[in-house]
Structure formats: C-alpha cells, structure tokens
Amino acid sequence: MSAIGASDDTIYLDHAATTPVDPDVLAVMLPYFSERYGNPSSIYRLGQEAHAALDQARGSIAEILGCSPAELVFTSGATESDNLALAGVAWQRQSSAGLNDAPPHIVTTAIEHHAVLHAAQLLERRGFAVTFVLPDADGVVSADAVAAAIRPETCLVSVMYANNETGAIQPVAEIGAIARERGIPFHIDAVQAAGFLPLRVDQIGADLLSLTAHKFYGPKGVGLLFVRRGTPIEYQQRGGGQEDGRRGGTENVPGIVGMAAALEKAAWLREAYSAHCAGLRDRLLDGLREAIPDLIVNGPLGPERRLPNNLNVAIPGVQGETALLSLDMEGVAASAGSACTTGNSEPSHVLRAMGLPEELCRASLRFTVGRDNTMNEIDETIDIVSDVAARIRGLAGVA
Ligand SMILES: Cc1ncc(COP(=O)(O)O)c(C=O)c1O
C-alpha cells in the first residue's frame, strides 16, 4: 500500500482512533487553503469557485452513498452528526406531539460511541425516554432485541454499523427493515465501517447516517449527516443559511473537498484494504495467541462479524493502561478502549455491556491496523507485546 505512515519509527496500530491524511487527499485540499480561499456564499468568482468545489464534493459523496446530493449535510465530524440526528429527530417529534402524548422514545444500544450515548442521555435528562439495548457476549446487538424495544411512541432507532472498540459488525440492514416496516427513522453511526463495509444507504436501510473523514484517511474536523428526504428533523444550528438552512456556519471547504477525495479513494481501495488489514490482523492474533496462551479475544471472530482491521484482546493480569505506556516506550501506539475515553480510567462501557468482568475490561488492549502497516511491523509488535506482558506479569508476581 502507499507510504503515508508516521514520520518517526512508531508502529501505529490505532487506526480506529484516527488515520493520517492521504497525500493525494492533501494535494486536492491545499489550493482551498490558499489561492482558492473564497467563501462559498460570496457571489463573485472566487466565492463561486469554492461553491463549485462543494457541489462537486457533495455529488461525489452522494454517488458513493447512493443518495441525492441534497440529502447530505456537512458537519464538523461524526460527534456533531450523531448529536444532530438524535436531538434533531427527538425535538421535531416533541414539537408535533399532543399534550397528553407519552414522551418521544428513542431506541439505541449500550455499545454506541459516546457521541450517541451521551446525546441520548442528555435527551433522557430532558424528559425523553430512551432504551439502551444490550449486546450479546460478542458485542453484537440482535435485530430481535431492537424490535422488542420499540414502542408506539418510538421516534428513532439509532444503531452503529461497527463498534469502535471491538469491530463487531451490527445487523444494520435487518434493523433498518424492522424500523422501516414500523415507519420509524433509522440512524446509523457508520464511522468505523467506512473503508471496509458497503455504505449505500438503501442497501443498509439508513434514513440518517453519520461519517467523519479522519477515520478514512481524510482530515479531522469534518464529517456529514445523510438525511433521507422526508425524515422529520429539526435542524439545530442557526446561522447564515448555509447547507440550505440546515446547518449555519461558513463551510469547511478544504475539509469537505478532502473528505470527498478520501471517501472516493476508500471506496476504490475497499477490497484491497480489507484484505491487507485482515492479513495483518490475523497474523497479530495468531502470534499473540502463541506467545500468550491465556489471551482472550473480546468481540466476535469470523470475517463477516468483525471489521478486518480490529483486534481487541484481554491479557489477564496485565493492566491495559500500564501496558500501553510500556508499548509506547517501545514504539507501538495502540489503545486501551476508545480514544475518546483515554485519560478516563473507567473501564470500557462496551466491554462491560458485553458482560466482561471488570478486571478483564481493565486488562484489554485494542490494536487497529491500517494501510501502511507491514508484516514486519506486526512480527515486531508480537515480540514487544509478549515481552511487555511477561514483564508486567513478572512484576505483579503472576506466572
Ligand atoms: C463510532 C464512532 N462514532 C463517532 C465518533 C466521533 O467522531 P469525531 O470525533 O470525528 O466527531 C467516533 C470517533 O472515534 C467513532 O468511533
């Protein structure tokens, strides 16, 4: 794969947290920082050039998602998209509810990213009702469990496409069919699936879908929300009428242009990227299992059930955070949970929801491989992780 890795010797195995910007993507972005700096709302040529770039980006993303360009709202990333999807649909439903109606109800899951989870919890504190559906022991939420949680007053179902910690792929198409049958809008946080799984909104049954560019070799701070035409939603951000009045604020032109280029490349490389990652990930798993026989894999096994770049393991007796610091000193960057919870020593809400005992949650490490990783790096990582685990266990007096 193309050489776009970190400039130092770091073995970067945290691609679920973020990816480097692809050089081809950077090249198409650069002019929009300098000579093509116009504001897309300005009517003179410089502004219209920027406007045309937005139109082109919107068109190319729409083609990949199989939607109309007018159904895309550009945002500052998936956190904003997720918040908009949940709050926008909930508030819209509330404003059209009668005085004696039950509070609008949202069905989501206990394994969502905090962008969905915390948005749902805020709505709960504001008087909305929310059901957080639990996953099975593999971290997969069943369509039946989602169906059972639906009530007459349910106004939204929100389920992620693939989990950011375990890579567990959720049955979104099945859930989408259930939601459609009952006339309930269905939101998919597709952040981690981009680059690996099909994103055509009709195929996966999405009425709303969130993406963020920096997970597929695009820039940080830019994302989108697909909103199917006719979905009842109250837009949240007032301002200068950009995005057809749906999201005020001068558009991040270089970011949006970059997101479109990154998504095009991700779509084009999807099969090769998936195969490359699966090969690396499987080698990492085999090597670690051989070196650490009591290692436990968190999340499902099998190519249909887990993202090809994700490996989440618990090493009994080895604190994940301690291991991460040692790995960092040895030049390996990994994660002990989702990046957004780093610095927070609460055990992962995802692993807990799967029923993992607290000590194993705390002993868990996530490795997510990417385009630039090589087999040599993986072999080196196997040795480093085994040594680090043995050292920590030795210090703790664990055999
Ligand atoms: C599943 C999922 N949803 C949402 C987000 C939020 O994305 P951003 O931080 O780019 O807004 C992330 C980021 O880690 C994620 O993994």
The ligand as an SDF file (V2000), in Angstrom:
LIG
                    3D

 16 16  0  0  0  0  0  0  0  0999 V2000
  -18.2250    5.0550   16.1680 C   0  0  0  0  0  0  0  0  0  0  0  0
  -17.8160    6.4900   16.3220 C   0  0  0  0  0  0  0  0  0  0  0  0
  -18.7520    7.4410   16.2760 N   0  0  0  0  0  0  0  0  0  0  0  0
  -18.4480    8.7410   16.3910 C   0  0  0  0  0  0  0  0  0  0  0  0
  -17.1470    9.1600   16.5600 C   0  0  0  0  0  0  0  0  0  0  0  0
  -16.8550   10.6230   16.6910 C   0  0  0  0  0  0  0  0  0  0  0  0
  -16.1040   11.0960   15.6130 O   0  0  0  0  0  0  0  0  0  0  0  0
  -15.4420   12.5590   15.7030 P   0  0  0  0  0  0  0  0  0  0  0  0
  -14.5770   12.5390   16.9350 O   0  0  0  0  0  0  0  0  0  0  0  0
  -14.6320   12.6690   14.4540 O   0  0  0  0  0  0  0  0  0  0  0  0
  -16.5290   13.5430   15.8040 O   0  0  0  0  0  0  0  0  0  0  0  0
  -16.1210    8.1880   16.6240 C   0  0  0  0  0  0  0  0  0  0  0  0
  -14.7200    8.5790   16.8730 C   0  0  0  0  0  0  0  0  0  0  0  0
  -13.9330    7.8390   17.4450 O   0  0  0  0  0  0  0  0  0  0  0  0
  -16.4670    6.8270   16.4910 C   0  0  0  0  0  0  0  0  0  0  0  0
  -15.5490    5.8570   16.5340 O   0  0  0  0  0  0  0  0  0  0  0  0
  1  2  1  0
  2  3  1  0
  2 15  2  0
  3  4  2  0
  4  5  1  0
  5  6  1  0
  5 12  2  0
  6  7  1  0
  7  8  1  0
  8  9  2  0
  8 10  1  0
  8 11  1  0
 12 13  1  0
 12 15  1  0
 13 14  2  0
 15 16  1  0
M  END
$$$$
